[in-house]
Amino acid sequence: MGEQAGGVRIAAEGLGIKGPRGWAVRGISVDAEPGALVAVEGPSGSGRTCLLLALTGRMKVSEGTAAVGDARLPKQMAAVRGVSALAHVPGVTDLDPALTVGEHLRERALLQRRFGASLRGLLRPRRERAAEAEQRVEAALEAAGLDLETLPKGPRTAVRDLERLEALRLSIALALVGGPRLLGVDDADLKLSDGEREEVHALLRSLADAGTTVVAVCSEAPEGAVRVSTAQSHEDPATGDTHPDETGKTDPADGAEKADHADQEEEKADAIAETGRA
């Protein structure tokens, strides 16, 4: 798709991210080759979204070392953002429920034409640029597995009328329009049936097999994925003591579903706040 030149390698050692309420994650290590599928696992509130945003250059790394392709974090966050894209991150990449699928795609294609093209590309005839943008959109839809003809009203289907899996595919397609070398997907298989989860895992594997490095927050890691867990990321590597996470609790996995949801919402809030500082 587009100008994609293959995925990027991700290498991190002792990665830590500190938010307004303390450490979001600590002691994270990642070693993933270009075109790998990396699954970020862990309970809600354990810093999964923060780690996703850090690896895509949208949240500052507080300790440890990390490299995404040729760029080093945190000093070269802009370079990492330049080769990465995000999909399905609540509060960051939200779809507008009032817009149609076609409107979302046209808006993303227009943004790509205006801000994603090189100076040389901008000097090309308008018709050529429009044709290339259309090709990018078609390729992104195909890669994301979203067939507009299967939607209730085709491209005129409002986002509010999409099924959860369809909305996820649309969000991924929008992210792919720019031809990223690294794709970050949050809550990839949240609240899906077993069959739908298998579809999503197959989609993520197909994107990685096509060359894009994929980092996805998953409740269950796809087969063959590089697994990264945030479950124990609040333990002090030297003492084994557990530090309070960003919600102030020592065990993010403990508690009923209501508390688990509150942890997740606070994690999202921290992620969005930190993204604004980047």
C-alpha angles and dihedrals in degrees: 000000000000115000097342111146099189131284128304130243116244119208122172132164126189092348116187132180122193121200136184091281098043134274115000093186136351138184096023118162125187131180112176128157123224110286094023125142109230117194117201109206132182142105121293111277093030095109102264095140091044090055091048091052092046094052090051093050098254101108126046119250111230101193142003128035131285136175128190108191107311094337125096124214134261096008096053102041092134091057090052091049088052093062099035139070135191131224134188097003108150112232092013109055101016117162117232106245091206094057125080125240090251092051091052091050094047091049092051092047090051092050090049092050093050104036107016099054126089121245089257090052092051090056092058118103114281092240092056092049091049092050091050091049090052090050090050091053093047092049092048092050091049092049091048092048094237114145108192091201091065093058119099094252100013113232089347090067111121116236090237089064095054122108115240093256092048091051090051091051091049092050090050092047091053090051091050095054090086093051098240121195090210124040123192119198122185125207089000097173102021116144094357129137119247091260093048091047090055089051091053093047090050089050093051091048091049092053091050092045088054089059107266117123106233127200112187133177104227135177086210122024117238116244112275095016124138102250123220118179127200092183094101097027093112095062117107105243091216101047106017089231116145117240120210111262125227091285093054093247124124095214114039091184094057123094139043127305092270093058090044090055091049090053090052093050092051090049089053091049092052091047093052092046092051092046089058090055095051 
